[in-house]
Amino acid sequence: MTKYNRYKESKMKDRRYEQFQERIGVKFSNEALLKQAFTHSSYVNEHRKKRQEDNERLEFLGDAVLELTVSKFLYTNFPLMAEGELTKLRAAIVCEPSLVSFAQSLDFGELMRLGKGEEITGGRKRPALLADAFEAFIGALFLDQGIDTVVSFLEKVVFPKIKEGAFSHVMDFKSQLQEFIQHDGLGAVEYEIIEERGPAHNREFYSQVKINGVAYGTGLGKSKKEAEQKAAQIALNTLYNKESNNK
């Protein structure tokens, strides 16, 4: 590759980082930090003449920042969830598969700086690499912009997924609803399967939850249990919003 072609390729990569910052609505003061977040150790090993660092230290920092910010979000938004349930939910949010999905939603693979060997073997799609890059990016964002910007970023990328129920498989909404009702003395809770659809091998259930005979939520699921959990989640959101409006 000629010197001109190397320069041209470098400019194209720089433009990729500019477009990424435009997309997330954040302009880094120190763009070197941003690039470091996407620099794999294999790239540093192949470019020893350049003074640069891989993303492993940023990953270490980002891991801690992510745990703190997610913990605060869960503590604030799920006031009746017990410590054990909060811990389980946080673990599901910051585990590798979840971090990979967050990274993929922002095309982190395209931003990675990899060594030739890592590139050839599909490093841009490697789950562990993408999960590490997400944590490293959080670390870089924290150093460059502070905790408030990290929270703003998570409010766009991570927190909506929690609210939408992406992690409902580790959340016991029925227990939370029961605790909420007992705490506020709202009365009795009952669940009713109001409809079943589809063939036996692909059944769907609609469950309705009532409090003192008044319907508060309807949920759809592949099992009665899943449908009831989703109905309870909707009922909880309704009750939380009602309580907030009354304050």
Stockholm file with secondary structure:
# STOCKHOLM 1.0

chainA/1-247         MTKYNRYKESKMKDRRYEQFQERIGVKFSNEALLKQAFTHSSYVNEHRKKRQEDNERLEFLGDAVLELTVSKFLYTNFPLMAEGELTKLRAAIVCEPSLVSFAQSLDFGELMRLGKGEEITGGRKRPALLADAFEAFIGALFLDQGIDTVVSFLEKVVFPKIKEGAFSHVMDFKSQLQEFIQHDGLGAVEYEIIEERGPAHNREFYSQVKINGVAYGTGLGKSKKEAEQKAAQIALNTLYNKESNNK
#=GR chainA/1-247 SS CCHHHHHHHHHHHHHHHHHHHHHHTCCCSSHHHHHHHTBCHHHHHHCTTSCCCCSHHHHHHHHHHHHHHHHHHHHHHCTTCCHHHHHHHHHHHSSHHHHHHHHHHTTHHHHCBCCHHHHHTTGGGCHHHHHHHHHHHHHHHHHHHCHHHHHHHHHHHTHHHHHTTTTGGGCCHHHHHHHHHHHHTCCCEEEEEEEEESCGGGCEEEEEEEETTEEEEEEEESSHHHHHHHHHHHHHHHHHHHHHHHC
#=GC SS_cons         CCHHHHHHHHHHHHHHHHHHHHHHTCCCSSHHHHHHHTBCHHHHHHCTTSCCCCSHHHHHHHHHHHHHHHHHHHHHHCTTCCHHHHHHHHHHHSSHHHHHHHHHHTTHHHHCBCCHHHHHTTGGGCHHHHHHHHHHHHHHHHHHHCHHHHHHHHHHHTHHHHHTTTTGGGCCHHHHHHHHHHHHTCCCEEEEEEEEESCGGGCEEEEEEEETTEEEEEEEESSHHHHHHHHHHHHHHHHHHHHHHHC
//
